Amino acid sequence: MTTSHGVEFLGPVELGRTIPVFRETLAVAETRSKTVLLSADSCLVSLWVGSITSGSITVTVTTITEVGKEFEVISFPPVTGPTANLLLKKASLAMSRVRINVAATGPCAFEVDLKGISAGEASTKQVGSANATAVKYTATGTPSILIPSSLVDRTAVQIQNNGPTGILYLGFSLAEATLANGFPVPVGGQWVGDLASGQVIYSVTSGPSIDVRTVQAYG
């Protein structure tokens, strides 16, 4: 912990060093904000959501200039409940100070770490994914979660209606997972999308339960 002009800062964080920024268990909706001194020229921020029963968690990172102006450099997708054991990571170039802001709208447990990295590490983009997993799910006539958000470092999802009859309707909230609003996937049809780890996919069927086959790319 460093104090400057009466204000407390975490750090400084050198190249290769990782520090814990938040270790929080919240019972109600709250916001948190901490400022970190950074001696590296970039940072890697890791968000670990241990649990969230309802509501959502939103995390943003701003960098602060020498004259006090703030610019957002990292924004995680909102993580909605129910979710558990979800890890998200993002990197960015940053100045000598960064502020990490967390807004939770319901009970949750989360951790945030910050690591000092080089500009080269922050600008590197991986093409494709290192791993994939195939899972069978069953969609029913009641709107519900089809694929949870907890696969770490997910990059893409493919969903196929493998049932003999019936239409599968997909949505990204319970309100969207309806026959009126959902995205229809007919028998033998597929939906493919680039989808990060923080997004839950919901479903409902037009009739009886449907056998759904999925492939998720990650890493």
C-alpha positions as CSV (number, residue, x, y, z in Angstrom):
1,M,0.0,0.0,0.0
2,T,1.3,3.4,-1.0
3,T,0.1,6.8,0.2
4,S,0.3,10.0,-1.9
5,H,-1.2,13.3,-0.9
6,G,-3.3,11.5,1.7
7,V,-4.7,9.0,-0.9
8,E,-4.0,5.3,-0.6
9,F,-3.0,3.3,-3.6
10,L,-2.2,-0.4,-4.1
11,G,1.2,-1.2,-5.6
12,P,3.4,-0.2,-7.3
13,V,3.1,-3.2,-9.6
14,E,6.2,-4.0,-11.5
15,L,6.6,-6.1,-14.6
16,G,5.8,-9.7,-13.8
17,R,4.3,-9.0,-10.4
18,T,0.7,-10.0,-9.5
19,I,-1.3,-8.4,-6.7
20,P,-4.7,-9.1,-5.2
21,V,-7.0,-6.1,-5.7
22,F,-10.3,-7.5,-4.4
23,R,-11.3,-10.5,-2.2
24,E,-15.0,-9.8,-1.6
25,T,-18.1,-11.6,-0.4
26,L,-21.2,-9.3,-0.7
27,A,-24.6,-9.9,0.7
28,V,-26.3,-7.0,-1.0
29,A,-25.8,-4.7,-4.0
30,E,-22.6,-2.7,-3.6
31,T,-19.9,-1.0,-5.6
32,R,-16.1,-1.1,-5.0
33,S,-13.3,0.9,-6.5
34,K,-9.5,0.8,-5.9
35,T,-6.6,2.5,-7.6
36,V,-3.3,0.7,-8.4
37,L,0.1,2.3,-9.1
38,L,1.6,0.6,-12.2
39,S,5.3,0.7,-13.1
40,A,4.9,-1.7,-16.0
41,D,3.5,-0.3,-19.2
42,S,0.5,-2.7,-19.4
43,C,-1.7,-4.7,-17.1
44,L,-3.5,-8.1,-17.1
45,V,-6.7,-8.1,-15.0
46,S,-8.2,-11.4,-13.9
47,L,-11.8,-11.6,-12.6
48,W,-12.8,-14.7,-10.7
49,V,-16.5,-15.0,-9.8
50,G,-16.8,-17.7,-7.1
51,S,-20.6,-17.3,-7.0
52,I,-23.4,-15.0,-7.9
53,T,-26.9,-16.1,-7.0
54,S,-28.9,-13.2,-8.6
55,G,-28.2,-9.9,-10.3
56,S,-24.9,-9.2,-12.0
57,I,-21.3,-8.1,-11.6
58,T,-19.8,-5.5,-13.9
59,V,-16.1,-4.7,-13.9
60,T,-14.4,-1.9,-15.7
61,V,-10.8,-0.6,-15.6
62,T,-9.8,3.0,-16.3
63,T,-6.3,4.4,-16.7
64,I,-5.5,7.8,-15.2
65,T,-3.3,10.4,-16.8
66,E,-0.9,12.6,-15.0
67,V,-3.4,15.5,-15.1
68,G,-6.2,13.3,-13.7
69,K,-8.2,12.4,-16.8
70,E,-9.6,8.9,-16.9
71,F,-10.0,6.6,-20.0
72,E,-11.7,3.2,-19.9
73,V,-9.2,0.5,-21.2
74,I,-10.9,-2.7,-20.1
75,S,-14.6,-3.7,-19.8
76,F,-15.6,-7.2,-18.9
77,P,-19.0,-8.5,-20.1
78,P,-21.5,-8.3,-17.3
79,V,-21.7,-11.7,-15.4
80,T,-25.2,-12.6,-14.5
81,G,-26.5,-15.1,-11.9
82,P,-26.8,-17.9,-11.3
83,T,-23.1,-18.4,-12.1
84,A,-20.2,-20.1,-10.2
85,N,-16.5,-20.6,-10.8
86,L,-16.1,-18.3,-13.7
87,L,-12.7,-16.9,-14.7
88,L,-12.3,-14.0,-17.2
89,K,-9.0,-12.2,-18.2
90,K,-8.3,-9.1,-20.2
91,A,-5.1,-7.1,-20.9
92,S,-4.5,-3.5,-22.0
93,L,-1.8,-0.8,-22.2
94,A,-2.1,1.6,-19.3
95,M,-0.5,4.6,-17.7
96,S,1.1,4.8,-14.2
97,R,-2.3,4.6,-12.4
98,V,-5.3,2.4,-13.1
99,R,-8.7,2.3,-11.3
100,I,-10.7,-1.0,-11.0
101,N,-14.4,-0.5,-10.6
102,V,-16.8,-3.3,-9.6
103,A,-20.6,-2.9,-9.5
104,A,-22.6,-5.8,-8.0
105,T,-26.4,-5.8,-8.1
106,G,-26.9,-8.9,-5.9
107,P,-25.2,-11.4,-3.5
108,C,-21.9,-12.6,-4.9
109,A,-18.3,-13.6,-4.1
110,F,-15.5,-12.5,-6.4
111,E,-11.8,-11.8,-6.7
112,V,-9.8,-9.4,-8.9
113,D,-6.1,-9.6,-9.5
114,L,-3.8,-7.3,-11.5
115,K,-0.5,-8.3,-13.1
116,G,2.1,-6.0,-14.6
117,I,2.9,-7.1,-18.2
118,S,4.8,-5.7,-21.2
119,A,3.2,-3.9,-24.1
120,G,4.0,-6.8,-26.3
121,E,2.0,-9.2,-24.1
122,A,-1.0,-6.8,-24.0
123,S,-1.1,-6.5,-27.8
124,T,-0.7,-10.2,-28.7
125,K,-3.9,-11.7,-30.1
126,Q,-4.4,-15.4,-30.3
127,V,-6.0,-16.6,-33.5
128,G,-8.2,-19.7,-32.9
129,S,-8.6,-21.6,-29.7
130,A,-6.4,-24.2,-28.1
131,N,-9.2,-26.5,-26.8
132,A,-12.8,-27.5,-27.4
133,T,-15.4,-29.6,-25.6
134,A,-18.6,-31.4,-26.8
135,V,-21.5,-31.7,-24.4
136,K,-25.1,-33.0,-24.8
137,Y,-27.9,-31.0,-23.2
138,T,-31.6,-31.4,-23.0
139,A,-33.9,-28.4,-23.7
140,T,-37.4,-28.5,-22.4
141,G,-40.7,-26.6,-22.9
142,T,-39.8,-24.4,-19.8
143,P,-37.5,-21.5,-20.4
144,S,-34.2,-22.3,-18.6
145,I,-30.4,-22.2,-18.8
146,L,-29.1,-24.4,-21.6
147,I,-25.4,-23.5,-21.5
148,P,-24.0,-21.9,-18.3
149,S,-21.4,-19.1,-18.5
150,S,-18.7,-20.9,-16.4
151,L,-16.4,-22.4,-19.1
152,V,-13.1,-20.6,-18.6
153,D,-11.8,-18.6,-21.6
154,R,-14.6,-19.6,-23.9
155,T,-14.3,-18.1,-27.4
156,A,-17.1,-19.7,-29.5
157,V,-20.2,-21.9,-29.3
158,Q,-21.9,-24.2,-31.8
159,I,-25.4,-25.5,-31.0
160,Q,-27.3,-28.1,-33.0
161,N,-30.9,-29.2,-32.7
162,N,-30.4,-33.0,-32.7
163,G,-34.0,-33.9,-32.0
164,P,-36.3,-35.8,-34.4
165,T,-39.0,-33.1,-34.0
166,G,-39.6,-29.6,-32.6
167,I,-38.0,-26.2,-32.9
168,L,-35.3,-25.0,-30.4
169,Y,-35.5,-21.4,-29.4
170,L,-32.4,-19.6,-28.0
171,G,-32.0,-16.4,-26.0
172,F,-29.5,-14.6,-23.9
173,S,-31.9,-14.0,-21.0
174,L,-35.1,-15.7,-19.7
175,A,-37.1,-13.0,-21.3
176,E,-35.6,-13.8,-24.8
177,A,-36.0,-17.6,-24.4
178,T,-39.6,-17.7,-25.7
179,L,-41.4,-18.8,-28.8
180,A,-42.1,-15.2,-29.6
181,N,-38.6,-13.8,-29.1
182,G,-36.1,-16.6,-29.2
183,F,-33.8,-17.4,-32.2
184,P,-35.3,-20.5,-33.9
185,V,-33.2,-23.6,-34.6
186,P,-35.1,-26.2,-36.6
187,V,-34.5,-30.0,-36.6
188,G,-30.9,-30.5,-37.8
189,G,-30.2,-26.8,-37.8
190,Q,-27.3,-25.1,-36.0
191,W,-26.4,-21.8,-34.4
192,V,-22.8,-20.7,-34.2
193,G,-21.5,-17.6,-32.5
194,D,-18.3,-16.0,-31.0
195,L,-19.3,-15.9,-27.3
196,A,-17.2,-15.1,-24.3
197,S,-17.3,-16.9,-21.0
198,G,-19.6,-14.4,-19.2
199,Q,-22.6,-15.1,-21.4
200,V,-25.3,-17.6,-20.4
201,I,-27.5,-19.2,-23.2
202,Y,-31.1,-19.9,-22.4
203,S,-33.5,-22.1,-24.4
204,V,-37.1,-23.3,-24.7
205,T,-38.7,-25.8,-27.1
206,S,-41.9,-25.7,-29.2
207,G,-43.1,-29.0,-27.7
208,P,-41.4,-32.0,-26.1
209,S,-37.8,-32.0,-24.8
210,I,-35.1,-31.8,-27.5
211,D,-31.7,-33.4,-27.6
212,V,-29.2,-30.6,-28.1
213,R,-25.5,-31.1,-29.0
214,T,-23.0,-28.4,-28.4
215,V,-19.3,-27.6,-29.0
216,Q,-17.5,-24.9,-27.1
217,A,-14.1,-23.6,-28.0
218,Y,-11.9,-22.2,-25.3
219,G,-8.3,-21.3,-24.3
